[in-house]
Amino acid sequence: MKVKRRINKEQQPEYSDLTIGRVYSVIGIEADEYRLLNDVSQPYLYPPDLFEVFDDTIPLDWEIEWGEEGEQYAYPPELNSIGFFEDYFDGQVEAIVTFHRYLQKQSAQRKLAIAE
């Protein structure tokens, strides 16, 4: 899934870690918010109204769940455990290694797709 940062000058100071007009790859959806790597390579959550959806394709291997109020949760299996990103931001080595392996795998898959 890919999203493009909308032009919204009122929100720009609050989200200065995102570039207006830039396309970002969504690495997860949590309570309808998009988790993506921002401009400083941190996997933060952002409200969907900051973006226009550029490509709404959710990878087939993502695990998708729905909350009690209809909110969506979707993550690749490697990142889909309760508290995963809390562990990542708390500096737990296992979560950091798992996340970086996931990013390396995604990078390799993109390179392979480009080569084809």
Secondary structure, DSSP 8 states (H G I E B T S, - for coil): -EEEE---TTTTTTTTTS-TT-EEEEEEEETTEEEEE-TTS-EEEE-GGGEEEEE----TT-EEEE-TTS-EEEE-GGG-STTHHHHHHTT-HHHHHHHHHHHHHHHHHHHHHHH-
